[in-house]
Amino acid sequence: TSSKPDLVGCTSKGMIRARMSRTFSTASTKALRNVVLVDGCRLPFQPAGTEYKNLAAYDLARLAILGILNKTGVAPNQVDYVVMGQVIQEVKNSNVARDAALGAGMPKSIAAHTVTQACISANQAVCTGIAQISMGVSDVVIAGGVETFSDVPIRFSKPLRQRMIAMNKTKGMSKKFGLLSGLKLNDLAPEAPGISNFTTGEVMGHSSDRLADKFGVTRADQDAFALRSHQNAAAAHEAGIYEEEIIAYKGSVEEKGIKGDSSLEKMASLKPAFVKPHGTVTAANASYLTDGASAALIMSEEKALTLGFKPKAYLRDWTFVSCDPFEELLLGPTYASTKVLKQAGLTLKDLDVIEFHEAFAGQVLANLTALDSDKWYAESLPGTSKVGAVPMEKFNVHGGSLSIGHPFGATGVRLISTVANRLQREDGRFGLIAACADGGIGHACILERYPK
């Protein structure tokens, strides 16, 4: 038997004892910090192909970042991070948050990234910022979003792309042109970005039509709700309510997609846009293609007060959910609202302000019906109490996406800004935001008014 000591065993045992005796960092046990919204802003949302038709998403995002810097007076070097949402991205600057931040004159040392989550991309940007701040990774974050439909990336067809790539590796003009053989006439047509869901192959308008039918929402119901949205938005602009949210573009805060002078008769004259000839979704009761950008300044409460800011709201509980994209693509707000209210320990009676994203009138009304349906909860969320009937005097009282517009990547910050400002004006305490997104995703969050 060898008398040599077991150096390997001794070493490994010693290492284990050393690891066990270490004192772990207390960083992992620190309490989460309060996160506040200092302020938010947006460029006027405009129908695609109009006011911003000569601008790229980069230009709009840069203007939004400049807008929040100028509106709040925060110094660029006080910002720790920038995150923005965008859905239809330009390949040349897919990280539009970084490019726009640099274009707005922010220090090169400030990191930035871009997120995409369909219609709730800006919501995800804000929640990413909340997570960074609450965990102590950052103190000050600019979160926002941007979208343009006036300048979308248009591709060649795949057969033509494959041949063009092969040409780069082929020598001789005759061989290069030989690669074009076999192309069909249709292969020469350009391809615009798809609007149908990748998994289901269905466009959201079809989904809204089926959801409305499932919950008994009629065409008349949808037209009436859409008219309400336009009239409320027009009244809000007339009263100057949105002036504290919108940064002027070329001296104007007008949003030209709002049709306050519309009527039920005009809306009733439109034909179905998706399910023909008997569908209920039309161009009048659906949100339209919109260009725009938004930005919010969020901080830890301690940092905001140290820098002398008066926050507008606490950013409290938030959640993202997913549901069946085939049957419930746009029902995410119901699942998300139910979850976030339980998470926050609140009920419908505790809410003073409620703002839902209006993708389609039928989608909004179907969600409102589901929230108050014992049958739906018993079938879809057994053992969970329904949220209840949403009081319309608290709901989207200054219009919504149907009238104001819906730049996919930017709407989330509009919702947050509107809720925070409403809580301040109306002296409410809690506000709920909910939104649907392509893919059967939903988001909801709770804001609490910052004490005056």
Buried (B, 14 or more C-beta within 10 A) or exposed (E): EEEEEEEEEEEEEEEEEEEEEEEEEEEEEEEEBBBBBBBBBBBBBBBBEEBBBEBBBBBBBBBBBBBBBEBBEBEBEBBBBBBBBBBBBBEEBEBBBBBBBBBBEBEEEBEBBBBBBBBBBBBBBBBBBBBBBBEEEBBBBBBBBBBBBBBBEEEBBEBBEEBEEEBEEBEEEEEBEEBBEEEEEEBEEEEEEEEEBEEBEBBBBBBBBBBBBBBEBEBEBBBBBBBBBBBBBBBBBEEEBBEBBBBEBEEEBBBEBBBBEBEEEEBEEBEBBBBEEEBBBBEBBBBBBBBBBBBBBBBBBEBBEEBEBEBBBBBBBBBBBBBEBEEBBBBBBBBBBBBBBBBBEBEBEBBBBBBBBBBBBBBBBBBBBBBBBEEBBEEBBEEEEBBEEBEEEBBBBBBBBBBBBBBBBBBBBBBBBBBBBBBBEBEBBBBBBBBBBBBBBBBBBBBBBBEE
